[in-house]
Amino acid sequence: MEEEINISDFMNVLDNDDKNLLADLEMMNMPEEYNDQEIEDYISNIKNSSLEEQIKEINEQLKKAAMVGDNKLQLDLTKQLIEVRRILSN
């Protein structure tokens, strides 16, 4: 007898990042039959989308920091931007 998995119970044990990832996966229109590579591709697409959003946000913050002349914030944001782009490229 196969036990049905209750997604809401499972979400209670996840941290916020994993909850968001699971929620995104649940919203996707996935076929009944799929292989491991397809699942990995879906997860990769979701993670990359999140990283691309982070890059946009950091760029916006960089513009604001440049407008007010906050050099320290610009340096910190540039370091963050480099790290996010490094993660995205891997």
N, CA, C and O atoms as CSV, one atom per row, in Angstrom:
chain,resi,resn,atom,element,x,y,z
A,1,MET,N,N,0.849,-1.197,0.000
A,1,MET,CA,C,0.000,0.000,0.000
A,1,MET,C,C,0.883,1.245,0.000
A,1,MET,O,O,1.698,1.433,0.903
A,2,GLU,N,N,0.721,2.089,-1.008
A,2,GLU,CA,C,1.528,3.293,-1.143
A,2,GLU,C,C,0.908,4.412,-0.331
A,2,GLU,O,O,-0.287,4.688,-0.441
A,3,GLU,N,N,1.738,5.061,0.491
A,3,GLU,CA,C,1.265,6.138,1.345
A,3,GLU,C,C,1.318,7.462,0.585
A,3,GLU,O,O,2.319,7.767,-0.063
A,4,GLU,N,N,0.250,8.244,0.662
A,4,GLU,CA,C,0.208,9.531,-0.028
A,4,GLU,C,C,0.961,10.578,0.793
A,4,GLU,O,O,0.831,10.635,2.016
A,5,ILE,N,N,1.740,11.396,0.111
A,5,ILE,CA,C,2.527,12.432,0.770
A,5,ILE,C,C,1.691,13.695,0.873
A,5,ILE,O,O,1.108,14.148,-0.112
A,6,ASN,N,N,1.636,14.257,2.067
A,6,ASN,CA,C,0.929,15.505,2.300
A,6,ASN,C,C,1.945,16.640,2.227
A,6,ASN,O,O,2.797,16.769,3.106
A,7,ILE,N,N,1.859,17.456,1.191
A,7,ILE,CA,C,2.822,18.524,0.955
A,7,ILE,C,C,2.832,19.540,2.088
A,7,ILE,O,O,3.904,20.011,2.470
A,8,SER,N,N,1.690,19.887,2.631
A,8,SER,CA,C,1.657,20.898,3.692
A,8,SER,C,C,2.379,20.406,4.952
A,8,SER,O,O,3.034,21.200,5.627
A,9,ASP,N,N,2.272,19.119,5.278
A,9,ASP,CA,C,3.017,18.570,6.411
A,9,ASP,C,C,4.514,18.611,6.147
A,9,ASP,O,O,5.308,18.936,7.030
A,10,PHE,N,N,4.884,18.275,4.914
A,10,PHE,CA,C,6.293,18.286,4.537
A,10,PHE,C,C,6.871,19.693,4.613
A,10,PHE,O,O,8.013,19.868,5.037
A,11,MET,N,N,6.095,20.701,4.208
A,11,MET,CA,C,6.573,22.086,4.211
A,11,MET,C,C,6.867,22.577,5.625
A,11,MET,O,O,7.695,23.471,5.807
A,12,ASN,N,N,6.205,22.009,6.624
A,12,ASN,CA,C,6.420,22.448,8.002
A,12,ASN,C,C,7.838,22.180,8.502
A,12,ASN,O,O,8.284,22.820,9.455
A,13,VAL,N,N,8.549,21.248,7.878
A,13,VAL,CA,C,9.904,20.923,8.332
A,13,VAL,C,C,10.979,21.616,7.502
A,13,VAL,O,O,12.166,21.430,7.771
A,14,LEU,N,N,10.599,22.409,6.503
A,14,LEU,CA,C,11.557,23.074,5.623
A,14,LEU,C,C,11.862,24.486,6.092
A,14,LEU,O,O,11.043,25.120,6.757
A,15,ASP,N,N,13.060,24.981,5.736
A,15,ASP,CA,C,13.347,26.386,5.994
A,15,ASP,C,C,12.679,27.227,4.894
A,15,ASP,O,O,12.135,26.674,3.938
A,16,ASN,N,N,12.720,28.532,5.026
A,16,ASN,CA,C,11.977,29.409,4.113
A,16,ASN,C,C,12.426,29.267,2.663
A,16,ASN,O,O,11.589,29.265,1.760
A,17,ASP,N,N,13.739,29.148,2.423
A,17,ASP,CA,C,14.225,29.004,1.044
A,17,ASP,C,C,13.680,27.728,0.414
A,17,ASP,O,O,13.229,27.733,-0.731
A,18,ASP,N,N,13.728,26.633,1.176
A,18,ASP,CA,C,13.228,25.366,0.644
A,18,ASP,C,C,11.710,25.385,0.487
A,18,ASP,O,O,11.174,24.762,-0.430
A,19,LYS,N,N,11.018,26.090,1.369
A,19,LYS,CA,C,9.559,26.223,1.227
A,19,LYS,C,C,9.211,26.944,-0.067
A,19,LYS,O,O,8.298,26.545,-0.789
A,20,ASN,N,N,9.953,28.015,-0.349
A,20,ASN,CA,C,9.705,28.767,-1.584
A,20,ASN,C,C,9.991,27.911,-2.806
A,20,ASN,O,O,9.245,27.950,-3.785
A,21,LEU,N,N,11.068,27.139,-2.752
A,21,LEU,CA,C,11.412,26.261,-3.867
A,21,LEU,C,C,10.324,25.215,-4.067
A,21,LEU,O,O,9.904,24.970,-5.198
A,22,LEU,N,N,9.865,24.599,-2.992
A,22,LEU,CA,C,8.818,23.585,-3.091
A,22,LEU,C,C,7.524,24.196,-3.620
A,22,LEU,O,O,6.842,23.586,-4.443
A,23,ALA,N,N,7.185,25.391,-3.156
A,23,ALA,CA,C,5.967,26.051,-3.631
A,23,ALA,C,C,6.068,26.315,-5.134
A,23,ALA,O,O,5.098,26.122,-5.867
A,24,ASP,N,N,7.241,26.756,-5.592
A,24,ASP,CA,C,7.432,26.982,-7.023
A,24,ASP,C,C,7.286,25.679,-7.805
A,24,ASP,O,O,6.672,25.655,-8.872
A,25,LEU,N,N,7.847,24.606,-7.277
A,25,LEU,CA,C,7.744,23.304,-7.944
A,25,LEU,C,C,6.295,22.828,-8.014
A,25,LEU,O,O,5.864,22.278,-9.027
A,26,GLU,N,N,5.557,23.042,-6.947
A,26,GLU,CA,C,4.153,22.630,-6.906
A,26,GLU,C,C,3.307,23.372,-7.927
A,26,GLU,O,O,2.322,22.835,-8.433
A,27,MET,N,N,3.696,24.625,-8.234
A,27,MET,CA,C,2.928,25.444,-9.173
A,27,MET,C,C,3.228,25.085,-10.627
A,27,MET,O,O,2.484,25.470,-11.529
A,28,MET,N,N,4.312,24.353,-10.855
A,28,MET,CA,C,4.701,24.015,-12.222
A,28,MET,C,C,3.828,22.894,-12.768
A,28,MET,O,O,3.379,22.012,-12.035
A,29,ASN,N,N,3.606,22.953,-14.047
A,29,ASN,CA,C,2.824,21.925,-14.727
A,29,ASN,C,C,3.773,20.815,-15.162
A,29,ASN,O,O,4.357,20.871,-16.244
A,30,MET,N,N,3.920,19.805,-14.304
A,30,MET,CA,C,4.841,18.714,-14.588
A,30,MET,C,C,4.065,17.489,-15.050
A,30,MET,O,O,2.943,17.256,-14.603
A,31,PRO,N,N,4.653,16.717,-15.933
A,31,PRO,CA,C,3.975,15.510,-16.420
A,31,PRO,C,C,3.871,14.448,-15.319
A,31,PRO,O,O,4.593,14.499,-14.323
A,32,GLU,N,N,2.966,13.492,-15.515
A,32,GLU,CA,C,2.821,12.396,-14.559
A,32,GLU,C,C,4.098,11.569,-14.462
A,32,GLU,O,O,4.511,11.167,-13.374
A,33,GLU,N,N,4.707,11.325,-15.598
A,33,GLU,CA,C,5.944,10.556,-15.657
A,33,GLU,C,C,7.088,11.509,-15.987
A,33,GLU,O,O,7.008,12.262,-16.958
A,34,TYR,N,N,8.126,11.483,-15.204
A,34,TYR,CA,C,9.285,12.330,-15.453
A,34,TYR,C,C,10.527,11.629,-14.921
A,34,TYR,O,O,10.447,10.752,-14.062
A,35,ASN,N,N,11.674,12.035,-15.451
A,35,ASN,CA,C,12.909,11.413,-14.997
A,35,ASN,C,C,13.688,12.375,-14.104
A,35,ASN,O,O,13.324,13.543,-13.961
A,36,ASP,N,N,14.752,11.872,-13.512
A,36,ASP,CA,C,15.544,12.673,-12.586
A,36,ASP,C,C,16.137,13.909,-13.250
A,36,ASP,O,O,16.212,14.969,-12.629
A,37,GLN,N,N,16.555,13.784,-14.499
A,37,GLN,CA,C,17.151,14.927,-15.197
A,37,GLN,C,C,16.123,16.044,-15.390
A,37,GLN,O,O,16.458,17.222,-15.260
A,38,GLU,N,N,14.895,15.688,-15.694
A,38,GLU,CA,C,13.847,16.703,-15.844
A,38,GLU,C,C,13.616,17.439,-14.528
A,38,GLU,O,O,13.437,18.656,-14.519
A,39,ILE,N,N,13.621,16.718,-13.439
A,39,ILE,CA,C,13.438,17.346,-12.121
A,39,ILE,C,C,14.599,18.283,-11.823
A,39,ILE,O,O,14.390,19.405,-11.362
A,40,GLU,N,N,15.808,17.833,-12.080
A,40,GLU,CA,C,16.990,18.676,-11.868
A,40,GLU,C,C,16.917,19.941,-12.721
A,40,GLU,O,O,17.288,21.022,-12.262
A,41,ASP,N,N,16.446,19.811,-13.946
A,41,ASP,CA,C,16.307,20.969,-14.829
A,41,ASP,C,C,15.294,21.966,-14.271
A,41,ASP,O,O,15.538,23.172,-14.301
A,42,TYR,N,N,14.166,21.480,-13.764
A,42,TYR,CA,C,13.162,22.363,-13.171
A,42,TYR,C,C,13.751,23.111,-11.973
A,42,TYR,O,O,13.580,24.324,-11.847
A,43,ILE,N,N,14.439,22.387,-11.104
A,43,ILE,CA,C,15.038,23.004,-9.914
A,43,ILE,C,C,16.076,24.039,-10.325
A,43,ILE,O,O,16.117,25.135,-9.765
A,44,SER,N,N,16.906,23.702,-11.291
A,44,SER,CA,C,17.924,24.629,-11.774
A,44,SER,C,C,17.294,25.903,-12.332
A,44,SER,O,O,17.784,27.001,-12.068
A,45,ASN,N,N,16.220,25.767,-13.095
A,45,ASN,CA,C,15.532,26.936,-13.653
A,45,ASN,C,C,14.992,27.841,-12.555
A,45,ASN,O,O,15.079,29.065,-12.652
A,46,ILE,N,N,14.441,27.242,-11.523
A,46,ILE,CA,C,13.892,28.033,-10.413
A,46,ILE,C,C,15.015,28.758,-9.680
A,46,ILE,O,O,14.892,29.945,-9.377
A,47,LYS,N,N,16.092,28.063,-9.397
A,47,LYS,CA,C,17.217,28.689,-8.695
A,47,LYS,C,C,17.814,29.810,-9.528
A,47,LYS,O,O,18.112,30.881,-8.999
A,48,ASN,N,N,17.991,29.580,-10.823
A,48,ASN,CA,C,18.563,30.606,-11.687
A,48,ASN,C,C,17.668,31.828,-11.759
A,48,ASN,O,O,18.159,32.957,-11.783
A,49,SER,N,N,16.365,31.617,-11.793
A,49,SER,CA,C,15.422,32.727,-11.815
A,49,SER,C,C,15.569,33.568,-10.550
A,49,SER,O,O,15.557,34.797,-10.610
A,50,SER,N,N,15.705,32.905,-9.419
A,50,SER,CA,C,15.881,33.606,-8.150
A,50,SER,C,C,17.185,34.399,-8.143
A,50,SER,O,O,17.219,35.537,-7.675
A,51,LEU,N,N,18.256,33.801,-8.661
A,51,LEU,CA,C,19.544,34.493,-8.713
A,51,LEU,C,C,19.482,35.692,-9.647
A,51,LEU,O,O,20.066,36.735,-9.354
A,52,GLU,N,N,18.789,35.557,-10.757
A,52,GLU,CA,C,18.650,36.674,-11.683
A,52,GLU,C,C,17.880,37.827,-11.038
A,52,GLU,O,O,18.187,38.994,-11.280
A,53,GLU,N,N,16.888,37.501,-10.223
A,53,GLU,CA,C,16.150,38.534,-9.489
A,53,GLU,C,C,17.073,39.227,-8.486
A,53,GLU,O,O,16.999,40.443,-8.308
A,54,GLN,N,N,17.939,38.454,-7.832
A,54,GLN,CA,C,18.897,39.045,-6.891
A,54,GLN,C,C,19.837,40.005,-7.614
A,54,GLN,O,O,20.154,41.074,-7.092
A,55,ILE,N,N,20.280,39.631,-8.802
A,55,ILE,CA,C,21.168,40.497,-9.582
A,55,ILE,C,C,20.466,41.818,-9.912
A,55,ILE,O,O,21.065,42.886,-9.790
A,56,LYS,N,N,19.213,41.748,-10.325
A,56,LYS,CA,C,18.452,42.968,-10.616
A,56,LYS,C,C,18.349,43.857,-9.381
A,56,LYS,O,O,18.541,45.071,-9.458
A,57,GLU,N,N,18.044,43.239,-8.242
A,57,GLU,CA,C,17.890,43.995,-6.997
A,57,GLU,C,C,19.212,44.645,-6.586
A,57,GLU,O,O,19.230,45.809,-6.186
A,58,ILE,N,N,20.301,43.911,-6.679
A,58,ILE,CA,C,21.614,44.464,-6.320
A,58,ILE,C,C,21.967,45.614,-7.253
A,58,ILE,O,O,22.492,46.631,-6.802
A,59,ASN,N,N,21.688,45.472,-8.540
A,59,ASN,CA,C,21.957,46.563,-9.490
A,59,ASN,C,C,21.160,47.816,-9.147
A,59,ASN,O,O,21.677,48.928,-9.248
A,60,GLU,N,N,19.916,47.645,-8.744
A,60,GLU,CA,C,19.100,48.794,-8.333
A,60,GLU,C,C,19.693,49.454,-7.095
A,60,GLU,O,O,19.759,50.680,-7.013
A,61,GLN,N,N,20.125,48.643,-6.133
A,61,GLN,CA,C,20.739,49.194,-4.924
A,61,GLN,C,C,22.051,49.900,-5.247
A,61,GLN,O,O,22.380,50.919,-4.641
A,62,LEU,N,N,22.804,49.348,-6.210
A,62,LEU,CA,C,24.049,49.990,-6.639
A,62,LEU,C,C,23.789,51.377,-7.219
A,62,LEU,O,O,24.525,52.321,-6.932
A,63,LYS,N,N,22.749,51.499,-8.030
A,63,LYS,CA,C,22.403,52.797,-8.604
A,63,LYS,C,C,22.083,53.811,-7.508
A,63,LYS,O,O,22.528,54.958,-7.556
A,64,LYS,N,N,21.299,53.365,-6.514
A,64,LYS,CA,C,20.937,54.266,-5.411
A,64,LYS,C,C,22.161,54.655,-4.597
A,64,LYS,O,O,22.305,55.813,-4.204
A,65,ALA,N,N,23.049,53.687,-4.340
A,65,ALA,CA,C,24.266,53.976,-3.576
A,65,ALA,C,C,25.154,54.955,-4.337
A,65,ALA,O,O,25.779,55.824,-3.729
A,66,ALA,N,N,25.214,54.821,-5.662
A,66,ALA,CA,C,26.017,55.739,-6.479
A,66,ALA,C,C,25.426,57.146,-6.442
A,66,ALA,O,O,26.164,58.131,-6.413
A,67,MET,N,N,24.110,57.239,-6.445
A,67,MET,CA,C,23.440,58.550,-6.436
A,67,MET,C,C,23.732,59.310,-5.147
A,67,MET,O,O,23.862,60.534,-5.162
A,68,VAL,N,N,23.837,58.582,-4.026
A,68,VAL,CA,C,24.099,59.263,-2.753
A,68,VAL,C,C,25.588,59.277,-2.415
A,68,VAL,O,O,25.988,59.827,-1.389
A,69,GLY,N,N,26.406,58.675,-3.271
A,69,GLY,CA,C,27.849,58.695,-3.068
A,69,GLY,C,C,28.352,57.805,-1.948
A,69,GLY,O,O,29.382,58.096,-1.340
A,70,ASP,N,N,27.636,56.723,-1.668
A,70,ASP,CA,C,28.036,55.799,-0.601
A,70,ASP,C,C,29.004,54.755,-1.168
A,70,ASP,O,O,28.589,53.701,-1.649
A,71,ASN,N,N,30.308,55.072,-1.101
A,71,ASN,CA,C,31.321,54.205,-1.689
A,71,ASN,C,C,31.424,52.852,-0.982
A,71,ASN,O,O,31.627,51.830,-1.637
A,72,LYS,N,N,31.287,52.833,0.339
A,72,LYS,CA,C,31.374,51.574,1.069
A,72,LYS,C,C,30.240,50.647,0.664
A,72,LYS,O,O,30.465,49.457,0.441
A,73,LEU,N,N,29.032,51.170,0.567
A,73,LEU,CA,C,27.886,50.364,0.156
A,73,LEU,C,C,28.076,49.864,-1.280
A,73,LEU,O,O,27.748,48.720,-1.593
A,74,GLN,N,N,28.604,50.726,-2.145
A,74,GLN,CA,C,28.853,50.309,-3.518
A,74,GLN,C,C,29.837,49.138,-3.564
A,74,GLN,O,O,29.644,48.190,-4.326
A,75,LEU,N,N,30.890,49.205,-2.750
A,75,LEU,CA,C,31.873,48.121,-2.702
A,75,LEU,C,C,31.229,46.836,-2.193
A,75,LEU,O,O,31.437,45.767,-2.766
A,76,ASP,N,N,30.444,46.937,-1.111
A,76,ASP,CA,C,29.764,45.758,-0.558
A,76,ASP,C,C,28.801,45.147,-1.576
A,76,ASP,O,O,28.762,43.928,-1.743
A,77,LEU,N,N,28.031,45.987,-2.250
A,77,LEU,CA,C,27.072,45.504,-3.244
A,77,LEU,C,C,27.778,44.883,-4.452
A,77,LEU,O,O,27.306,43.898,-5.020
A,78,THR,N,N,28.905,45.466,-4.831
A,78,THR,CA,C,29.670,44.909,-5.947
A,78,THR,C,C,30.180,43.515,-5.588
A,78,THR,O,O,30.142,42.608,-6.420
A,79,LYS,N,N,30.651,43.339,-4.371
A,79,LYS,CA,C,31.097,42.013,-3.911
A,79,LYS,C,C,29.937,41.017,-3.953
A,79,LYS,O,O,30.103,39.878,-4.388
A,80,GLN,N,N,28.755,41.460,-3.496
A,80,GLN,CA,C,27.570,40.591,-3.540
A,80,GLN,C,C,27.230,40.222,-4.974
A,80,GLN,O,O,26.918,39.068,-5.271
A,81,LEU,N,N,27.291,41.199,-5.853
A,81,LEU,CA,C,26.968,40.979,-7.260
A,81,LEU,C,C,27.924,39.958,-7.883
A,81,LEU,O,O,27.498,39.066,-8.617
A,82,ILE,N,N,29.196,40.092,-7.590
A,82,ILE,CA,C,30.188,39.140,-8.105
A,82,ILE,C,C,29.880,37.731,-7.596
A,82,ILE,O,O,29.943,36.767,-8.359
A,83,GLU,N,N,29.550,37.613,-6.322
A,83,GLU,CA,C,29.262,36.292,-5.738
A,83,GLU,C,C,28.011,35.665,-6.364
A,83,GLU,O,O,28.010,34.475,-6.682
A,84,VAL,N,N,26.961,36.445,-6.540
A,84,VAL,CA,C,25.735,35.915,-7.126
A,84,VAL,C,C,25.976,35.496,-8.578
A,84,VAL,O,O,25.489,34.456,-9.021
A,85,ARG,N,N,26.724,36.306,-9.304
A,85,ARG,CA,C,27.027,35.936,-10.702
A,85,ARG,C,C,27.894,34.685,-10.769
A,85,ARG,O,O,27.740,33.874,-11.683
A,86,ARG,N,N,28.810,34.518,-9.804
A,86,ARG,CA,C,29.644,33.319,-9.756
A,86,ARG,C,C,28.775,32.092,-9.528
A,86,ARG,O,O,28.951,31.067,-10.188
A,87,ILE,N,N,27.845,32.196,-8.603
A,87,ILE,CA,C,26.927,31.090,-8.311
A,87,ILE,C,C,26.087,30.768,-9.538
A,87,ILE,O,O,25.893,29.599,-9.874
A,88,LEU,N,N,25.591,31.800,-10.202
A,88,LEU,CA,C,24.742,31.610,-11.380
A,88,LEU,C,C,25.500,30.929,-12.515
A,88,LEU,O,O,24.925,30.137,-13.261
A,89,SER,N,N,26.785,31.236,-12.646
A,89,SER,CA,C,27.556,30.652,-13.745
A,89,SER,C,C,27.933,29.187,-13.503
A,89,SER,O,O,28.322,28.487,-14.438
A,90,ASN,N,N,27.822,28.724,-12.268
A,90,ASN,CA,C,28.164,27.309,-11.966
A,90,ASN,C,C,27.047,26.385,-12.188
A,90,ASN,O,O,27.191,25.181,-11.977
